Amino acid sequence: MVDRSFADPSLAALYDSLNPWGPCDDFYAGLVRDASTVLDVGCGTGRLLARARATGHRGRLVGIDPAAAMLVQARRRAPGVEWVLGDLRSQVWHGEFELVVMTGHAFQALVAEEDVRQTLRAVRDALRAGGRFVFETRNPAARAWEGWGPEHIRECADAEGSVAWMWQQVTRPVLGDRVTFTETYEGVRWNGPRVSTTTLRFLDRHGIERFLAEAGLTVVEQYGDWGRGPMTAASPEIITVAGRR
């Protein structure tokens, strides 16, 4: 469940370069390592589950994503993982997973109320008794979007070394907990820039807890950073570990 722009194969090829492996990936990798069955919702290029398989995980690993171009990348790197095209509204699992994760702020792409509710109900259904759902959102109090703009250009490259540049810019007034912005890409292979528009939802911890409770999920732990520090007003993240009731 990544940004819609990554439905474009040429942009999907840039994803890992734009988002190199970091502390967030280490955090999730440890959870995946210790779970026998894992569902990665919005798996993108599949590097989390591919890393788990490459480092010895022998349980069931399933990644689901609505962007076919991202799954092309995933299938190339780990053909032994189950890769599913779609989202949790198009697939049904019942009590099959010890761990469900949504990484890369994928949860924030659920903007409409009913999308959040349907996804969380599907997550609960997919979890076995005692299972855990782990995901993160940007803490709205940290106002990350105020640091986005064309002065913050990120350089990236695909596997063939073709270089591109990307920047984000908020294009409309922030409406409640919804932030709409553009991502602009310029690359040496393209005749002109490619621009996509995305809206993300910045729920606070109380909003998160409310939606989880409606779906029959309970917050077990919450952290404010990838070192498992406590949640504060200045924390960059709201990292939530939830369980089935």
C-alpha positions as CSV (number, residue, x, y, z in Angstrom):
1,M,0.0,0.0,0.0
2,V,2.6,2.5,-1.1
3,D,2.2,5.8,-2.9
4,R,0.1,5.4,-6.1
5,S,3.0,6.8,-8.1
6,F,4.8,3.5,-7.7
7,A,2.3,1.8,-10.0
8,D,4.6,3.2,-12.6
9,P,7.3,0.5,-13.2
10,S,10.0,3.2,-13.8
11,L,9.2,4.7,-10.4
12,A,8.8,1.4,-8.6
13,A,12.4,0.6,-9.7
14,L,13.5,3.7,-7.7
15,Y,11.7,2.8,-4.5
16,D,14.5,1.0,-2.6
17,S,17.0,3.7,-3.5
18,L,14.7,6.4,-2.2
19,N,14.0,4.4,0.9
20,P,17.2,2.6,1.9
21,W,17.2,0.0,4.7
22,G,17.3,1.7,8.1
23,P,16.3,1.4,11.8
24,C,12.6,0.9,10.9
25,D,13.5,-2.1,8.8
26,D,15.6,-3.5,11.5
27,F,12.7,-3.1,14.0
28,Y,10.3,-5.1,11.7
29,A,12.9,-7.6,10.7
30,G,13.3,-8.7,14.3
31,L,9.5,-9.2,14.7
32,V,9.3,-11.2,11.4
33,R,12.2,-13.4,12.5
34,D,10.4,-14.4,15.7
35,A,7.0,-15.1,14.0
36,S,6.1,-18.4,12.3
37,T,3.6,-16.9,9.9
38,V,3.7,-13.3,8.6
39,L,1.5,-11.1,6.4
40,D,3.0,-7.9,5.1
41,V,0.2,-5.5,4.1
42,G,1.5,-3.0,1.5
43,C,4.7,-5.0,1.0
44,G,6.0,-2.8,-1.8
45,T,9.1,-4.3,-3.3
46,G,9.1,-7.1,-0.8
47,R,12.5,-6.5,0.8
48,L,11.3,-7.2,4.4
49,L,10.1,-10.7,3.7
50,A,12.8,-11.3,1.2
51,R,15.4,-10.5,3.8
52,A,13.6,-12.8,6.3
53,R,13.7,-15.7,3.8
54,A,17.3,-15.1,2.9
55,T,18.3,-15.1,6.6
56,G,16.7,-18.4,7.3
57,H,13.0,-17.9,8.0
58,R,11.2,-21.1,7.0
59,G,7.6,-20.3,7.9
60,R,4.9,-18.9,5.8
61,L,5.5,-15.4,4.4
62,V,2.9,-13.5,2.5
63,G,3.1,-10.1,1.0
64,I,0.2,-8.2,-0.5
65,D,0.3,-4.9,-2.4
66,P,-2.1,-3.2,-4.9
67,A,0.7,-2.0,-7.2
68,A,1.7,-4.7,-9.8
69,A,4.9,-2.9,-10.6
70,M,6.1,-3.2,-7.0
71,L,5.3,-6.9,-6.9
72,V,7.4,-7.4,-10.1
73,Q,10.3,-6.2,-8.0
74,A,9.3,-8.5,-5.0
75,R,8.9,-11.6,-7.1
76,R,12.4,-11.1,-8.6
77,R,14.1,-10.9,-5.3
78,A,12.2,-13.7,-3.5
79,P,10.2,-16.2,-5.6
80,G,9.7,-18.4,-2.5
81,V,7.5,-15.9,-0.8
82,E,3.7,-15.7,-1.5
83,W,3.1,-12.4,-3.3
84,V,-0.5,-11.3,-3.7
85,L,-1.8,-8.5,-5.9
86,G,-4.6,-6.6,-4.2
87,D,-5.5,-5.3,-0.7
88,L,-7.3,-6.6,2.3
89,R,-10.7,-5.7,0.8
90,S,-10.0,-8.2,-2.0
91,Q,-8.4,-11.0,0.0
92,V,-9.8,-13.0,3.0
93,W,-7.7,-14.8,5.6
94,H,-9.1,-16.3,8.8
95,G,-6.7,-16.9,11.8
96,E,-3.7,-17.7,9.6
97,F,-1.0,-15.3,10.8
98,E,0.9,-14.9,14.0
99,L,2.0,-11.4,12.8
100,V,0.6,-8.8,10.5
101,V,2.6,-5.7,9.6
102,M,2.1,-2.5,7.7
103,T,5.4,-0.7,7.2
104,G,6.6,2.4,5.4
105,H,3.7,4.5,6.8
106,A,1.3,2.5,4.6
107,F,-1.4,2.8,7.2
108,Q,-1.6,6.6,6.4
109,A,-2.7,5.8,2.9
110,L,-6.0,4.7,4.4
111,V,-7.8,8.1,4.3
112,A,-11.5,7.3,4.2
113,E,-13.2,6.2,7.4
114,E,-14.6,3.0,5.9
115,D,-11.2,2.1,4.4
116,V,-9.6,2.2,7.8
117,R,-12.5,0.2,9.3
118,Q,-12.5,-2.5,6.6
119,T,-8.7,-2.9,6.7
120,L,-8.6,-3.3,10.5
121,R,-11.4,-5.8,10.5
122,A,-9.6,-7.8,7.9
123,V,-6.4,-7.6,9.9
124,R,-8.2,-8.9,13.0
125,D,-9.7,-11.8,10.9
126,A,-6.3,-12.7,9.6
127,L,-4.7,-12.9,13.0
128,R,-4.6,-16.1,15.0
129,A,-5.4,-16.0,18.7
130,G,-2.5,-14.2,20.5
131,G,-1.3,-12.7,17.2
132,R,0.0,-9.2,16.8
133,F,-0.6,-6.4,14.4
134,V,2.3,-3.9,14.2
135,F,2.3,-0.6,12.2
136,E,3.5,3.0,12.4
137,T,2.2,6.4,11.5
138,R,3.9,9.7,11.6
139,N,3.1,11.6,14.8
140,P,0.9,14.6,13.7
141,A,2.3,16.7,16.5
142,A,5.7,16.5,14.9
143,R,4.2,18.1,11.7
144,A,6.6,16.3,9.3
145,W,4.9,17.9,6.3
146,E,6.3,21.3,7.2
147,G,9.8,20.0,6.2
148,W,8.7,19.0,2.7
149,G,9.5,21.2,-0.2
150,P,11.5,21.6,-3.4
151,E,14.5,22.7,-1.4
152,H,14.8,19.1,0.0
153,I,15.6,17.1,-3.1
154,R,16.5,13.4,-2.8
155,E,18.6,11.7,-5.4
156,C,18.1,8.0,-6.3
157,A,18.9,5.5,-9.0
158,D,17.4,2.3,-10.3
159,A,19.3,-1.1,-10.6
160,E,20.8,0.0,-13.9
161,G,22.2,3.2,-12.5
162,S,19.8,5.6,-14.1
163,V,19.6,8.6,-11.8
164,A,16.5,10.6,-10.8
165,W,15.6,13.3,-8.3
166,M,12.5,13.6,-6.2
167,W,10.9,16.2,-3.9
168,Q,7.6,16.5,-2.1
169,Q,5.5,19.6,-1.6
170,V,2.2,20.3,0.2
171,T,-0.2,21.7,-2.4
172,R,-3.4,22.4,-0.5
173,P,-4.2,23.6,3.0
174,V,-4.1,20.9,5.6
175,L,-7.6,19.7,6.4
176,G,-7.9,18.3,9.8
177,D,-5.7,15.2,9.9
178,R,-5.4,15.0,6.1
179,V,-2.4,16.3,4.2
180,T,-2.3,16.4,0.4
181,F,1.0,16.8,-1.4
182,T,2.7,16.2,-4.7
183,E,5.8,14.1,-5.4
184,T,7.8,15.3,-8.4
185,Y,10.3,13.1,-10.2
186,E,12.9,14.2,-12.8
187,G,15.2,11.7,-14.4
188,V,17.7,11.5,-17.1
189,R,15.6,8.9,-19.0
190,W,12.5,11.1,-19.1
191,N,11.5,14.0,-21.4
192,G,9.9,15.8,-18.5
193,P,8.9,15.6,-14.8
194,R,6.5,13.0,-13.5
195,V,4.1,14.3,-10.8
196,S,1.8,12.3,-8.6
197,T,-0.6,13.7,-6.0
198,T,-1.2,11.8,-2.7
199,T,-3.3,12.4,0.4
200,L,-2.2,10.9,3.7
201,R,-4.0,10.7,7.0
202,F,-2.2,11.8,10.2
203,L,-4.2,10.1,13.0
204,D,-3.1,10.8,16.6
205,R,-2.8,8.0,19.1
206,H,-6.3,8.5,20.4
207,G,-7.7,8.2,16.9
208,I,-5.7,5.1,16.3
209,E,-6.9,3.5,19.5
210,R,-10.5,4.3,18.6
211,F,-10.3,2.6,15.2
212,L,-8.5,-0.4,16.6
213,A,-11.1,-0.8,19.4
214,E,-13.9,-0.7,16.8
215,A,-12.3,-3.6,14.9
216,G,-11.7,-5.7,18.0
217,L,-8.1,-4.9,18.4
218,T,-6.3,-3.7,21.6
219,V,-3.1,-1.6,21.9
220,V,-0.5,-3.7,23.6
221,E,2.5,-1.3,23.3
222,Q,3.2,2.0,21.6
223,Y,6.6,3.6,20.9
224,G,7.7,7.0,19.7
225,D,10.8,5.9,17.8
226,W,12.6,2.8,16.4
227,G,14.6,2.4,19.6
228,R,11.3,1.7,21.4
229,G,11.4,5.0,23.2
230,P,8.2,6.2,24.9
231,M,5.6,8.3,23.1
232,T,5.9,12.0,23.6
233,A,4.5,15.1,21.9
234,A,7.9,15.5,20.0
235,S,8.1,11.8,19.0
236,P,8.5,11.4,15.2
237,E,6.5,8.2,15.1
238,I,3.5,6.4,16.6
239,I,4.6,2.8,16.5
240,T,1.7,0.6,17.6
241,V,1.6,-3.1,18.6
242,A,-2.0,-4.3,18.8
243,G,-3.5,-7.7,19.6
244,R,-6.8,-9.5,19.0
245,R,-9.3,-9.2,21.8
